[in-house]
Each structure stands twice: as structure tokens, then as C-alpha cells.
Amino acid sequence: MPAFFYLLLPIFFWSGNYILGRITVSSGIDPYSISFLRWSLACLILLPFAYKKLWQERYIIQKNWPLLVLFGWLGICNYNLFLYIGLTSTTVTNAVLLNAIVPVMILLTARLLLGSRTTWLQNTGILVSTLGAVTIVSRGSLDTLFHLSFSRGDLWIITAAISWAIYSVMLTKRPQGMSLIGFFTSTAIIGTFIQAFPFYFFGRSEFTDFTIGNWGTIAYMGVFSSIGAFLCWNIGIQKLGAATAGHFIHLLPVFSILLSVVFLGEQLQSFHYSGIALTFSGIFIATVLNKYRL
């Protein structure tokens, strides 16, 4: 499979996560329960496939446990929990728009933590794809963009984005000799364990409150938004780097719109086509053109 597909698939899965997450918290299920149950399911699915690797790599885990705790805290706990908390008081539109800062945050974090530098083509690509994301969420209207309201939920989304940016950059520091499945499973278990505390103290939803649709959503989040997306994202970053991976975040509005067309019956308008064209152009400039620049 081409390397960039490993970055396309997570964005597709996470786009569904945004829509389903907003629907679920709006139905009265608290974000602490959603995030904890999602990752508990993911861990239960992963363990039968990963326990041998975890045992074989137990000394690597013991040696690098502070780093693994950091990964579990930032990428598994913070990003997901903060996202769902944010969606209780902000819209999917605002959440997607605010996630447009992730590529910039990744580049800044990579510069600060790793000393990475970007080319002018990468910077141009970020600018163009950011314009594409803004065009979509603002519906092609400056008036709409200027009148977007921001809430406390937006601050949670921004905090989630910062956590994800640091997590993505730090993936290049994954412990040497540790397999991808061992790394991901260990950080998933750690992140789920950390989430158990806010779930216990702040979770208010009873299992009897969950509908069949709610359980179906948790299953989607556990299988696709958690296992599928995170494994592909890790592989994509290993193959293409954090800076390149960051550009693909701009596809969140694109995929969110396409999912809305398929599942909600919404229709594409002219500003959608403009935004999608800008988004793909920015990614093309920052990845393909940058790779073959003279």
C-alpha cells in the first residue's frame, strides 16, 4: 500500500469519529464514558494479538516506561478525552476548523523539540491547505468566518490539538527495538488506565443509558478510530515523517463533508469544491513537489 494511504485512512476514520462523537454527547452520554469505553474495547481487541510481543519486549517497556506513559497520556488520554469534552459545548464545524492548527503546531513542535526545519514548499503547502480548510468551514464567506463564535469547548479542542501535535512529533522517538503492535498496545493500556480515574470520578452515564446506536458508535470508535487509525498513523509517520503527516489533518473537513453527503443526505456546494481543491493542492505541494524539488 502506498505510504500516503497510511495517513489517509486515519483521517477518514477520525472524520467519522467527530460526527459520531458529537451525536453521542448530544444524546446525553458523557465524554468520560465514551473515551474510556472506546479505549477499553480497543485494548480488549488488541491484547490477544499483542500479548506475546508485550512479554518479549517487557525489558524495553520497563526501561522506557516514562516515555510510554507520556505517549499514553498525550495521544490516548488527552487527545481523545479533550476532544469529546470539547464537543459537548462546541460544534463539529468549530472543532474541525480548530484542528487546522495541528499541522502548524506539528511543525513548530518539531522545530522546538527536534530542531527540524521546513522548506518553502512545505510552508506554501501548509498555507494553501489551511485556506482550503477555512474555505470549507466558513462556507466560502468571510462574514461567516468572522462571526464564528468560540466557547469553552473550543479551548478543549485547542488543548487536544496541542497534545496531538506533541504526540505526533515524539513518535519518531519510539523506543528502539519495540514493535509497532507492542508500542501501540502498551500506550493504549497506559492511556486507558489514566482515563479510568476521570471516568470513575466524573462519568455519570449508566450502561442502561446506552442505546444500540450508542454501543455501535463505541464499537466503531474502538475498532476504526482507535486501532485502525492509530496503527496507520504511526506507520505513516514512520514512513513520511511528522511534518508531512500534519498536512493530512487538513483533510478532516473534506472527509467530514463527504461523510455528511453519504450518511446525512447533504449536498456539495461551490465552496466545498473550492476548499477540497485547495486542500489537495496544498498537500500535493508540500509532499509530492517538495519530494522532487531541485
N, C-alpha and C positions, 0 to 999 in steps of 0.2 A: 504494500500500500504506500503511495507517495507520502512523504513526510508531512506535507501540509494538511493531509486528511486527519492526522492525529490532532490537529488544532481545530479543524472544522467541526468534528464530531462533538467535542465538549461544548462548543458554543451553541450547537443545535440542542443538546441535552439541557444546558443551563437556561436557554430561552424558554423551554417548556417549564422549567423549574420556577422561573419568575412568574409566569402566568398562573400555574397551579398553586404556587405559594401564596399569591395574593388572594386567589379564590378561597383557599383553605383558611387563612387567617380571618378573612371576611365572614366565613361561616361560623366563627366563634372558637376555633381550635387555637390554643395559644402557641406562640412561636417556640417556646422552650420544649414543648411536647413534640412538635413537628421535627425539629432539628435532632433531638435525642433519639426519637423512634426511627428516623431516617437512617442515622448512622449506626444504631444498634442492629437494624436489619442488614445493613451493608457488612458489618463485622461478622454477623452470623453466616452470611453467604461466603465471605472471604476465608474464614478460618479453616474449613475443610480442605481448601486448596493451598493454604499458606502455612499450615502449622509445621510441616516438615522444614520449610525454609526458615521459619522463625526459630526452630530448635537448632538447626545447623548454624544460624547466624547469631545465636544468643550472645556470644562473646563480643561481637561487633555492636550489638544492641546495648550491652552493658557498658561498653567503652564510650559509646556516643549517645547515651540516654539524654543528656541535657539538650543536644541538638534535635533529637527526635521529639522531645517534649515541646520545643519551640515550633517545630513543623506542625505537630498535632494541635497546638494552641492556636497558631495563626491561620492555618489552612483548613483544618477540620472544624474546630470550635468557633473561633471568632468570625470567620468569613460567613459561614452558614447561619449561625445564630443571629448575628447582627443584621444579616440580610432579612431574615424573617421578622425580626423585631421592627426593622425599618418599614417593612411592607404593611405593618399594622396601622401606620399613620402617614403613609405616602403612597403615591400611585406607581404603577409599573412604569409609566412614561418617565416620571422623575427618576426612578431607580435606574432605568436603562441609560438615561442621559448622564446621570452622575457617574455611572460606570465607564463613561467615555474618558474619564480622567485616569483610568487604570493604565493605559499604555504610557502616558506621560509619567505617572508615578513609577512604573517599572523602569523606565529609562533613568529617571532621577535616582531611584534606589540603587540601580546597577552602577551608576556613576559614583554614588557615595560609598557603597559597600564593596564594590569590586573594582572600581576605577575604570569601568567600561566607558568607551567613547562611541558616539554615534556619527554616522556620515550625514552629509547634507541631503542625500536621497532618503535616508531613514526619517530625518526630521520633516522633509517635504511630505513623505507618505503619511506621517502622523497627522500633519496639518490637514491634508486632503481628506483622509478617512474620518477625522474628527468633524470636519464640515459636513460630511455625509451623515454621520450620526445626529448632529444637531439639526440638519435639514429634515430628517425623518421625525424626530420627536417634537420639533417646533411646527410641523406640518407645512414647512416652507414659508412660514410667516414670521417676520421679525417681531411683529406685535405679540404673537403668541409666545415667542421666546422670552420677550421682555416682561411678560405678565405671568410667567410661570411662578407659582408660589412655592416656597420652601418651608418645610416643617421640621419638627424634631426627628421625624423618621428619616429625613434626608441626611441628617448628621450621622445616624446609624449606618446608612448606606455608604457614606463617605469613609467612615471608620472601617467598614467591611472592605472597601476598595483598597485602602491603605494596607490592611492586613494581607490581602491577596497579592498586592504588589510585592511586599517583602517576602512572602512565601514563594512566589514565582522566581524571584531573583535568587533566593537562597537554595533553590532546588539544585543549582549547579554544585552545591557543597554537600550533596547527598553522600553519606559515608561510603568510602571506597570498599569494594568487596561485598556490598549489600545488594541483593537482587531487588528489582522493582517491586515485585509482589511482596517481598519481606518488608521493604521500606514502607510501602503504602499501607499494608495491614497493620504494622506496628504503630504508625502515626494515626491511623483510623481508630485503633483501640485506645490510644492515649487521648485523642481528641474527644472520643465518646465518653471516656471516663471523666474528663474535665467537665463535660456538659452535664454529667449526672447530678452535679451539685446545684446549678441553677434550675435544672428540671425538677429536682426534689423540693427546693425551697420556693420556686416561683411558678412551676407548672400547675395549672388549675383544671385542665381538661381530664375528664374521666374517659375510660375506654368506651363506656356506653354512649358517650357523646359522638363517637366517630361513626359516620355513615359508611356504606360500602364504597362510595366515591372517595371519601377521605382515606380509607385504607388503600384504595387503588392508587391514590396520589402518593402516599407514603411508599408504596411498592415501586412506583416509577422513580421517585427520588432516591430510594435506596439502591436500585439496580442501575439506572441510567445516569442520573445526575450525580451520583456518588461514585460507584465503582467504575462504570464505563467512562465517564467524563474525566475523573481524576487520573485514571491509568493512562488514558490517551493524552491528557495534558502533560503529564510527567514525561511520556515518551517524546511528545512534540518538542518540549523544551530541551530535552537531551539532544535531539536531532538538529534543531534550528536555533536554539538559544532563547533566552527570556525576552530580549528586545524584539525579536521577530514575532514571538508568540503574542506579545502585547498588542500588536496591530489587529489580531483576530478578534479581540474584545469588541471592536467596533462593529462586528457582525451581529452582535446581540440584538440591536434594533431591527436589523434586516430579517433575521430568523424569527424574531418575535412577531413581526408583521406577517410573514409567510404562514406562521402557525395560526395567527388570527384569521387569515383568509381561509385556511383549510378547515379549522375547527369552529370558528365563530361566524363564518359567512361574510366577513368584511371584504371590501373591495379595494384594490390598489388604485391610488390616485397619482397625479403627475409628480407631486413632491416625493412620493415613495420611489418612483423610478429614478428621480434625480439623486436622492440620497443613497440608494443602492449603488448607482453608477459611481458616485464619488467614493463610497466606502471601498468598493472593489478596486477602483483606480488607485487609491491610497495604499492598499495592501500590495498591489502589483508593483508600484513604485518602490516601496520600502523593502520588498522581498526579491522579486524577480530582477528588476532593473538594478537594484543595489548589488545583487549577487554577480551580475555580469558587467558592472561598471568598469570602465578603463582605469 
